[in-house]
Amino acid sequence: MLIHPWDAALDPVEWQEWLASTDRFGMLAVNNLDPAQAPVVLPTHFTVAGDELLIHLARPNPVWPHLDAAAEVRMTVIGDYAYIPTYWRAKAGGSDEDGVPTSYYTAVQFLCRPTVVDDPQGKAEILGAQLADFQPEGRHAAVAVDAAPYGRMLPGIRGVRLTVLRVDAKFKYDDHNPVAHRERVIGHLEQRGHGLDAGAAAQQQRRLYAMGDWQTHRNRP
């Protein structure tokens, strides 16, 4: 993923806070055993547990031979995206038709080392952690190897612990452009109000407050 200096996370806390505000749903990309074939890509929720991501998948999933052989995989999360039309990005004094379109988005990619978990207790621990993450209000049965309903379901899944080796985070919101330009686009996004426009506008506004003018920001000691 190309990350320009002005698109980079200001610090790890920025992407961590953004991720905590999402549903933590991403795409797991695994190399195909046949290098002539496309990678295997799986949509899935995941739970962040320290330096690991936790997931579980159905045993019939065709990914397993590829995942068993993989030394590294990548989990990607994308959000707060919006298409920015040409006429929003025209240079000052120029024709609206001369602008260049772009996409705004936040993307976080985790490069991970996978470990497949097959023992019942290990799978129960992963399920318990995910329920605590996504359903903190409770209202579910205890996850136990020897108790219904989850105990009898555990053979139908496999767990995966993804040890995070590196995180690449990108906040692409025209931060290298003048403040006035960014403020104008924020207004356009809020007015259009389509899809994830509100989220994109909020991210651009947050980055604007944090960074201000890019040229000034980049030269700070």
Backbone as CSV, one residue per row, in Angstrom:
resi,resn,N_x,N_y,N_z,CA_x,CA_y,CA_z,C_x,C_y,C_z
1,MET,0.858,-1.190,0.000,0.000,0.000,0.000,0.896,1.243,0.000
2,LEU,0.702,2.107,-0.979,1.458,3.356,-1.045,0.958,4.306,0.042
3,ILE,1.884,4.795,0.860,1.532,5.764,1.900,2.446,6.969,1.747
4,HIS,1.889,8.081,1.267,2.657,9.320,1.191,2.868,9.859,2.608
5,PRO,3.872,10.680,2.803,4.107,11.220,4.155,2.885,11.918,4.749
6,TRP,2.121,12.614,3.902,0.953,13.336,4.419,-0.256,12.421,4.667
7,ASP,-0.184,11.170,4.196,-1.261,10.211,4.434,-0.986,9.318,5.646
8,ALA,0.226,9.359,6.180,0.609,8.438,7.244,-0.105,8.770,8.548
9,ALA,-0.277,7.761,9.380,-0.833,7.983,10.712,0.092,8.914,11.491
10,LEU,-0.489,9.810,12.261,0.308,10.741,13.051,1.087,10.012,14.137
11,ASP,0.498,8.932,14.645,1.146,8.061,15.632,0.301,6.801,15.722
12,PRO,0.784,5.741,16.391,-0.013,4.509,16.476,-1.368,4.688,17.139
13,VAL,-1.470,5.635,18.049,-2.750,5.845,18.737,-3.836,6.233,17.742
14,GLU,-3.472,6.961,16.683,-4.473,7.406,15.722,-5.178,6.223,15.071
15,TRP,-4.420,5.263,14.553,-5.085,4.124,13.898,-5.738,3.207,14.926
16,GLN,-5.168,3.113,16.120,-5.772,2.276,17.154,-7.138,2.815,17.560
17,GLU,-7.243,4.128,17.730,-8.530,4.721,18.095,-9.533,4.600,16.961
18,TRP,-9.059,4.773,15.732,-9.966,4.618,14.598,-10.490,3.193,14.530
19,LEU,-9.600,2.220,14.686,-10.011,0.819,14.616,-10.994,0.474,15.737
20,ALA,-10.766,1.010,16.923,-11.659,0.735,18.053,-13.058,1.279,17.805
21,SER,-13.170,2.278,16.918,-14.478,2.868,16.626,-15.217,2.130,15.519
22,THR,-14.572,1.112,14.918,-15.189,0.358,13.833,-15.765,-0.956,14.357
23,ASP,-16.345,-1.723,13.447,-16.840,-3.056,13.796,-15.751,-4.117,13.684
24,ARG,-14.518,-3.705,13.372,-13.388,-4.618,13.228,-13.747,-5.787,12.313
25,PHE,-14.146,-5.403,11.124,-14.491,-6.357,10.080,-13.560,-6.102,8.907
26,GLY,-12.812,-7.128,8.492,-11.828,-6.913,7.445,-11.764,-8.044,6.453
27,MET,-10.769,-7.963,5.589,-10.522,-8.977,4.571,-9.173,-9.624,4.864
28,LEU,-9.198,-10.942,5.072,-7.975,-11.698,5.314,-7.480,-12.229,3.976
29,ALA,-6.274,-11.838,3.593,-5.681,-12.267,2.324,-4.595,-13.297,2.586
30,VAL,-4.720,-14.460,1.911,-3.799,-15.578,2.096,-3.265,-15.987,0.728
31,ASN,-1.960,-16.171,0.620,-1.387,-16.610,-0.651,-1.941,-17.974,-1.053
32,ASN,-2.204,-18.118,-2.348,-2.669,-19.388,-2.881,-1.499,-20.362,-2.994
33,LEU,-1.753,-21.627,-2.674,-0.710,-22.637,-2.838,-0.220,-22.722,-4.280
34,ASP,-1.119,-22.434,-5.209,-0.759,-22.380,-6.627,-0.434,-20.930,-6.967
35,PRO,0.825,-20.584,-7.188,1.181,-19.183,-7.429,0.558,-18.603,-8.687
36,ALA,0.038,-19.465,-9.555,-0.624,-18.970,-10.762,-2.063,-18.555,-10.484
37,GLN,-2.580,-18.925,-9.303,-3.954,-18.604,-8.942,-3.991,-17.378,-8.033
38,ALA,-5.129,-16.712,-8.026,-5.300,-15.514,-7.200,-5.238,-15.868,-5.716
39,PRO,-4.824,-14.917,-4.876,-4.851,-15.154,-3.430,-6.274,-15.469,-2.951
40,VAL,-6.350,-16.138,-1.824,-7.641,-16.418,-1.194,-7.952,-15.257,-0.262
41,VAL,-9.142,-14.662,-0.400,-9.509,-13.489,0.392,-10.812,-13.779,1.119
42,LEU,-10.805,-13.578,2.443,-11.955,-13.923,3.274,-12.454,-12.719,4.047
43,PRO,-13.753,-12.407,3.982,-14.325,-11.370,4.841,-14.616,-11.953,6.218
44,THR,-14.194,-11.251,7.267,-14.398,-11.779,8.614,-14.252,-10.702,9.679
45,HIS,-14.995,-10.874,10.781,-14.730,-10.080,11.978,-13.443,-10.577,12.629
46,PHE,-12.779,-9.702,13.362,-11.603,-10.119,14.127,-11.562,-9.330,15.429
47,THR,-10.918,-9.912,16.411,-10.756,-9.282,17.716,-9.283,-8.980,17.944
48,VAL,-8.995,-7.776,18.422,-7.623,-7.394,18.754,-7.345,-7.807,20.195
49,ALA,-6.314,-8.625,20.383,-5.939,-9.093,21.720,-4.441,-8.892,21.888
50,GLY,-4.053,-7.729,22.362,-2.631,-7.421,22.489,-1.973,-7.378,21.131
51,ASP,-0.967,-8.212,20.931,-0.265,-8.233,19.639,-0.798,-9.319,18.722
52,GLU,-2.045,-9.756,18.965,-2.669,-10.773,18.132,-4.034,-10.306,17.642
53,LEU,-4.434,-10.853,16.488,-5.805,-10.762,16.010,-6.390,-12.163,16.121
54,LEU,-7.621,-12.260,16.611,-8.268,-13.544,16.802,-9.443,-13.681,15.849
55,ILE,-9.510,-14.820,15.149,-10.643,-15.095,14.273,-10.996,-16.576,14.390
56,HIS,-12.183,-16.910,13.902,-12.539,-18.321,13.737,-13.292,-18.458,12.424
57,LEU,-13.132,-19.605,11.786,-13.743,-19.865,10.487,-14.314,-21.278,10.483
58,ALA,-15.292,-21.497,9.625,-15.909,-22.819,9.529,-14.904,-23.841,9.006
59,ARG,-14.973,-25.032,9.527,-14.056,-26.088,9.103,-14.138,-26.380,7.597
60,PRO,-15.333,-26.310,6.951,-15.373,-26.582,5.499,-14.777,-25.474,4.636
61,ASN,-14.339,-24.371,5.248,-13.792,-23.258,4.476,-12.608,-23.743,3.627
62,PRO,-12.575,-23.412,2.347,-11.483,-23.886,1.476,-10.137,-23.230,1.740
63,VAL,-10.063,-22.285,2.664,-8.811,-21.574,2.909,-7.767,-22.421,3.632
64,TRP,-8.169,-23.488,4.333,-7.271,-24.135,5.287,-5.956,-24.632,4.708
65,PRO,-5.916,-25.330,3.603,-4.590,-25.758,3.115,-3.673,-24.586,2.784
66,HIS,-4.249,-23.504,2.299,-3.459,-22.311,1.981,-2.964,-21.645,3.264
67,LEU,-3.838,-21.573,4.261,-3.475,-20.929,5.523,-2.457,-21.766,6.294
68,ASP,-2.623,-23.075,6.263,-1.665,-23.959,6.949,-0.254,-23.781,6.400
69,ALA,-0.146,-23.446,5.128,1.167,-23.324,4.494,1.731,-21.907,4.546
70,ALA,0.916,-20.942,4.979,1.316,-19.533,4.891,2.218,-19.129,6.055
71,ALA,3.324,-18.484,5.739,4.186,-17.904,6.771,3.686,-16.525,7.178
72,GLU,3.063,-15.818,6.238,2.526,-14.489,6.508,1.197,-14.323,5.785
73,VAL,0.302,-13.577,6.410,-0.972,-13.218,5.803,-1.210,-11.734,6.080
74,ARG,-2.260,-11.191,5.462,-2.546,-9.776,5.651,-4.035,-9.584,5.932
75,MET,-4.326,-8.843,6.992,-5.699,-8.449,7.310,-5.851,-6.971,6.992
76,THR,-6.860,-6.639,6.195,-7.066,-5.264,5.753,-8.435,-4.765,6.181
77,VAL,-8.469,-3.553,6.728,-9.721,-2.896,7.106,-9.776,-1.550,6.392
78,ILE,-10.912,-1.240,5.784,-11.097,0.028,5.073,-12.386,0.676,5.554
79,GLY,-12.368,1.978,5.734,-13.581,2.667,6.157,-13.507,4.147,5.869
80,ASP,-14.588,4.844,6.183,-14.696,6.303,6.008,-14.211,6.730,4.627
81,TYR,-14.720,6.029,3.606,-14.280,6.319,2.240,-15.340,7.114,1.479
82,ALA,-14.876,7.852,0.496,-15.777,8.666,-0.324,-15.092,8.984,-1.644
83,TYR,-15.877,9.049,-2.700,-15.373,9.516,-3.999,-15.405,11.040,-3.995
84,ILE,-14.308,11.647,-4.430,-14.208,13.105,-4.491,-14.183,13.504,-5.961
85,PRO,-15.248,14.139,-6.461,-15.351,14.424,-7.897,-14.372,15.500,-8.360
86,THR,-14.223,15.565,-9.683,-13.259,16.481,-10.296,-13.482,17.931,-9.877
87,TYR,-14.735,18.356,-9.897,-15.023,19.787,-9.689,-14.884,20.213,-8.235
88,TRP,-14.676,19.283,-7.314,-14.362,19.647,-5.927,-12.881,19.939,-5.760
89,ARG,-12.065,19.504,-6.726,-10.615,19.596,-6.571,-9.962,20.486,-7.620
90,ALA,-10.749,21.336,-8.274,-10.179,22.258,-9.245,-9.273,23.259,-8.526
91,LYS,-8.184,23.634,-9.178,-7.274,24.605,-8.586,-7.934,25.982,-8.537
92,ALA,-7.541,26.761,-7.563,-8.119,28.098,-7.390,-7.975,28.909,-8.671
93,GLY,-9.079,29.471,-9.136,-9.066,30.283,-10.337,-9.172,29.493,-11.623
94,GLY,-9.123,28.172,-11.538,-9.200,27.344,-12.726,-10.606,26.852,-13.000
95,SER,-10.772,26.203,-14.126,-12.064,25.656,-14.495,-12.398,24.444,-13.623
96,ASP,-13.676,24.322,-13.251,-14.109,23.171,-12.465,-13.802,21.866,-13.180
97,GLU,-13.886,21.881,-14.514,-13.688,20.664,-15.283,-12.228,20.211,-15.298
98,ASP,-11.321,21.067,-14.835,-9.899,20.735,-14.868,-9.422,20.027,-13.604
99,GLY,-10.297,19.807,-12.659,-9.908,19.133,-11.432,-9.640,17.655,-11.674
100,VAL,-8.913,17.053,-10.763,-8.578,15.634,-10.835,-9.300,14.907,-9.702
101,PRO,-10.080,13.865,-10.005,-10.827,13.179,-8.947,-9.903,12.340,-8.071
102,THR,-10.394,11.969,-6.917,-9.631,11.096,-6.033,-10.583,10.338,-5.127
103,SER,-10.028,9.471,-4.313,-10.783,8.756,-3.291,-10.224,9.122,-1.927
104,TYR,-11.106,9.341,-0.980,-10.703,9.486,0.412,-10.987,8.164,1.112
105,TYR,-10.125,7.788,2.058,-10.386,6.576,2.836,-9.376,6.450,3.960
106,THR,-9.749,5.624,4.926,-8.819,5.156,5.951,-8.602,3.672,5.718
107,ALA,-7.354,3.239,5.776,-7.033,1.825,5.609,-5.991,1.429,6.639
108,VAL,-6.231,0.301,7.289,-5.261,-0.267,8.220,-4.995,-1.700,7.782
109,GLN,-3.726,-2.026,7.590,-3.339,-3.366,7.164,-2.397,-3.978,8.198
110,PHE,-2.722,-5.211,8.588,-1.899,-5.949,9.537,-1.160,-7.067,8.801
111,LEU,0.146,-7.047,8.854,0.942,-8.168,8.362,1.128,-9.127,9.533
112,CYS,0.704,-10.390,9.362,0.611,-11.313,10.493,1.218,-12.679,10.186
113,ARG,1.614,-13.353,11.253,2.012,-14.756,11.186,0.863,-15.593,11.755
114,PRO,0.267,-16.491,10.965,-0.910,-17.225,11.425,-0.559,-18.506,12.181
115,THR,-1.361,-18.795,13.188,-1.287,-20.067,13.904,-2.698,-20.635,13.985
116,VAL,-2.912,-21.790,13.389,-4.229,-22.415,13.400,-4.429,-23.135,14.734
117,VAL,-5.603,-22.939,15.329,-5.930,-23.519,16.636,-7.009,-24.578,16.448
118,ASP,-6.695,-25.821,16.803,-7.633,-26.923,16.641,-8.086,-27.532,17.966
119,ASP,-7.344,-27.300,19.054,-7.747,-27.936,20.297,-8.994,-27.241,20.843
120,PRO,-9.937,-27.995,21.399,-11.223,-27.439,21.829,-11.084,-26.276,22.809
121,GLN,-10.200,-26.385,23.789,-10.071,-25.311,24.765,-9.543,-24.036,24.110
122,GLY,-8.590,-24.188,23.206,-8.062,-23.023,22.502,-9.126,-22.333,21.671
123,LYS,-9.971,-23.129,21.029,-11.059,-22.544,20.238,-12.082,-21.872,21.146
124,ALA,-12.372,-22.468,22.282,-13.314,-21.871,23.227,-12.789,-20.527,23.729
125,GLU,-11.492,-20.432,23.958,-10.908,-19.167,24.416,-11.047,-18.076,23.353
126,ILE,-10.852,-18.454,22.092,-11.016,-17.475,21.015,-12.467,-17.021,20.923
127,LEU,-13.404,-17.957,20.956,-14.820,-17.593,20.903,-15.200,-16.715,22.079
128,GLY,-14.718,-17.056,23.268,-15.027,-16.257,24.442,-14.508,-14.835,24.318
129,ALA,-13.290,-14.688,23.782,-12.718,-13.354,23.597,-13.506,-12.557,22.570
130,GLN,-13.964,-13.218,21.515,-14.717,-12.503,20.485,-16.100,-12.093,20.990
131,LEU,-16.730,-12.956,21.762,-18.028,-12.583,22.336,-17.879,-11.407,23.293
132,ALA,-16.825,-11.410,24.100,-16.590,-10.299,25.015,-16.343,-9.000,24.260
133,ASP,-15.709,-9.119,23.092,-15.401,-7.950,22.274,-16.649,-7.399,21.600
134,PHE,-17.387,-8.261,20.911,-18.496,-7.803,20.083,-19.845,-7.803,20.797
135,GLN,-19.930,-8.496,21.908,-21.190,-8.562,22.646,-20.916,-8.340,24.132
136,PRO,-20.373,-7.163,24.476,-19.984,-6.918,25.866,-21.157,-6.916,26.834
137,GLU,-22.366,-6.751,26.299,-23.547,-6.789,27.176,-23.870,-8.190,27.657
138,GLY,-23.148,-9.183,27.151,-23.397,-10.561,27.573,-24.609,-11.136,26.871
139,ARG,-25.544,-11.728,27.662,-26.766,-12.328,27.142,-26.469,-13.499,26.213
140,HIS,-25.429,-14.263,26.556,-25.111,-15.482,25.815,-24.659,-16.538,26.816
141,ALA,-24.740,-17.787,26.408,-24.292,-18.880,27.264,-22.778,-18.846,27.415
142,ALA,-22.284,-19.438,28.481,-20.845,-19.545,28.675,-20.247,-20.428,27.578
143,VAL,-19.074,-20.041,27.127,-18.386,-20.843,26.116,-17.525,-21.865,26.846
144,ALA,-17.963,-23.098,26.850,-17.249,-24.166,27.551,-17.188,-25.403,26.679
145,VAL,-16.073,-26.093,26.744,-15.861,-27.276,25.909,-16.883,-28.363,26.201
146,ASP,-17.271,-28.479,27.456,-18.125,-29.606,27.855,-19.562,-29.190,28.155
147,ALA,-19.996,-28.043,27.595,-21.356,-27.576,27.880,-22.006,-27.060,26.608
148,ALA,-23.326,-27.270,26.533,-24.101,-26.748,25.408,-24.283,-25.234,25.587
149,PRO,-24.499,-24.493,24.506,-24.602,-24.999,23.138,-23.267,-25.029,22.387
150,TYR,-22.263,-24.304,22.910,-21.040,-24.119,22.134,-20.171,-25.365,22.092
151,GLY,-20.192,-26.146,23.176,-19.330,-27.324,23.221,-19.523,-28.249,22.040
152,ARG,-20.773,-28.482,21.672,-21.028,-29.399,20.560,-20.759,-28.764,19.202
153,MET,-20.614,-27.439,19.163,-20.359,-26.754,17.895,-18.871,-26.608,17.592
154,LEU,-18.030,-26.742,18.602,-16.606,-26.476,18.419,-15.949,-27.330,17.329
155,PRO,-16.334,-28.598,17.142,-15.705,-29.371,16.063,-15.956,-28.797,14.673
156,GLY,-16.961,-27.955,14.534,-17.295,-27.412,13.222,-16.499,-26.186,12.835
157,ILE,-15.603,-25.718,13.727,-14.803,-24.528,13.418,-13.335,-24.800,13.696
158,ARG,-12.506,-23.911,13.190,-11.096,-23.856,13.566,-10.792,-22.406,13.942
159,GLY,-9.949,-22.221,14.926,-9.553,-20.881,15.314,-8.249,-20.486,14.660
160,VAL,-7.979,-19.197,14.626,-6.710,-18.694,14.097,-6.234,-17.543,14.979
161,ARG,-4.990,-17.639,15.406,-4.326,-16.525,16.081,-3.346,-15.901,15.093
162,LEU,-3.509,-14.627,14.857,-2.663,-13.907,13.907,-1.729,-12.995,14.695
163,THR,-0.467,-13.374,14.782,0.517,-12.545,15.479,0.901,-11.370,14.589
164,VAL,0.689,-10.162,15.071,0.927,-8.962,14.261,2.422,-8.668,14.191
165,LEU,2.940,-8.630,12.966,4.342,-8.334,12.729,4.565,-6.873,12.367
166,ARG,3.599,-6.280,11.681,3.719,-4.881,11.264,2.332,-4.340,10.975
167,VAL,2.160,-3.046,11.189,0.897,-2.380,10.882,1.179,-1.221,9.936
168,ASP,0.453,-1.183,8.811,0.513,-0.063,7.875,-0.824,0.665,7.930
169,ALA,-0.794,1.944,8.241,-2.031,2.720,8.371,-1.984,3.938,7.453
170,LYS,-3.094,4.184,6.772,-3.161,5.286,5.807,-4.450,6.071,6.005
171,PHE,-4.322,7.399,6.079,-5.469,8.301,6.179,-5.387,9.242,4.975
172,LYS,-6.101,8.917,3.918,-5.973,9.644,2.649,-7.091,10.688,2.544
173,TYR,-6.767,11.923,2.941,-7.776,12.984,2.972,-7.224,14.321,2.486
174,ASP,-6.337,14.290,1.481,-5.826,15.520,0.865,-5.085,16.414,1.850
175,ASP,-4.411,15.812,2.837,-3.770,16.625,3.867,-2.639,17.490,3.338
176,HIS,-2.144,17.195,2.135,-1.070,18.009,1.564,-1.613,19.253,0.867
177,ASN,-2.931,19.340,0.703,-3.530,20.506,0.047,-3.760,21.639,1.049
178,PRO,-3.953,22.855,0.559,-4.147,23.999,1.465,-5.352,23.810,2.385
179,VAL,-5.299,24.470,3.519,-6.374,24.364,4.513,-7.717,24.755,3.907
180,ALA,-7.740,25.825,3.114,-8.997,26.282,2.526,-9.611,25.220,1.621
181,HIS,-8.775,24.529,0.880,-9.267,23.456,0.006,-9.905,22.353,0.835
182,ARG,-9.240,21.951,1.885,-9.764,20.861,2.706,-11.065,21.269,3.392
183,GLU,-11.129,22.496,3.856,-12.363,22.972,4.489,-13.509,22.992,3.485
184,ARG,-13.211,23.366,2.248,-14.241,23.395,1.209,-14.768,21.992,0.923
185,VAL,-13.859,21.009,0.848,-14.277,19.640,0.568,-15.074,19.070,1.735
186,ILE,-14.711,19.414,2.949,-15.494,18.982,4.113,-16.936,19.449,3.977
187,GLY,-17.111,20.702,3.570,-18.458,21.227,3.369,-19.209,20.482,2.279
188,HIS,-18.515,20.165,1.182,-19.158,19.410,0.096,-19.593,18.030,0.575
189,LEU,-18.729,17.356,1.331,-19.067,16.027,1.830,-20.278,16.078,2.756
190,GLU,-20.291,17.044,3.642,-21.411,17.166,4.580,-22.707,17.479,3.847
191,GLN,-22.614,18.299,2.794,-23.802,18.648,2.026,-24.298,17.475,1.195
192,ARG,-23.377,16.723,0.586,-23.787,15.595,-0.247,-24.406,14.484,0.593
193,GLY,-23.769,14.137,1.691,-24.342,13.194,2.643,-24.650,11.824,2.086
194,HIS,-23.821,11.328,1.182,-24.060,10.023,0.564,-23.146,8.979,1.184
195,GLY,-23.652,7.766,1.387,-22.812,6.675,1.849,-22.049,7.018,3.114
196,LEU,-20.725,6.978,3.034,-19.871,7.253,4.189,-19.299,8.668,4.158
197,ASP,-19.985,9.584,3.447,-19.495,10.961,3.351,-19.297,11.604,4.721
198,ALA,-20.224,11.362,5.643,-20.116,11.990,6.966,-18.859,11.514,7.683
199,GLY,-18.567,10.220,7.588,-17.361,9.695,8.212,-16.104,10.248,7.574
200,ALA,-16.092,10.354,6.231,-14.931,10.911,5.539,-14.720,12.369,5.931
201,ALA,-15.830,13.136,6.015,-15.727,14.537,6.415,-15.187,14.662,7.835
202,ALA,-15.642,13.772,8.721,-15.173,13.810,10.110,-13.687,13.500,10.203
203,GLN,-13.218,12.525,9.408,-11.801,12.195,9.420,-10.967,13.335,8.862
204,GLN,-11.447,13.947,7.784,-10.695,15.059,7.214,-10.652,16.238,8.187
205,GLN,-11.768,16.500,8.865,-11.809,17.582,9.839,-10.873,17.294,11.017
206,ARG,-10.881,16.063,11.490,-10.011,15.683,12.609,-8.542,15.848,12.233
207,ARG,-8.186,15.390,11.032,-6.802,15.509,10.580,-6.421,16.976,10.383
208,LEU,-7.359,17.766,9.916,-7.105,19.198,9.721,-6.790,19.865,11.052
209,TYR,-7.573,19.549,12.081,-7.314,20.108,13.411,-5.951,19.655,13.938
210,ALA,-5.617,18.384,13.726,-4.388,17.827,14.277,-3.146,18.307,13.539
211,MET,-3.294,18.534,12.233,-2.130,18.792,11.398,-2.024,20.246,10.962
212,GLY,-3.168,20.872,10.669,-3.130,22.210,10.115,-2.535,22.190,8.720
213,ASP,-1.730,23.192,8.402,-1.085,23.261,7.102,0.037,22.223,7.020
214,TRP,0.032,21.430,5.943,1.006,20.334,5.837,2.442,20.850,5.773
215,GLN,2.668,21.907,5.024,4.022,22.426,4.891,4.584,22.882,6.245
216,THR,3.727,23.483,7.045,4.158,23.909,8.381,4.362,22.698,9.288
217,HIS,3.441,21.750,9.188,3.498,20.552,10.029,4.762,19.757,9.753
218,ARG,5.109,19.585,8.499,6.253,18.731,8.135,7.563,19.327,8.587
219,ASN,7.612,20.674,8.788,8.861,21.334,9.161,8.991,21.532,10.672
220,ARG,8.011,21.033,11.426,8.120,21.166,12.885,9.249,20.294,13.397
221,PRO,9.987,20.761,14.420,11.087,19.955,14.966,10.553,18.724,15.673
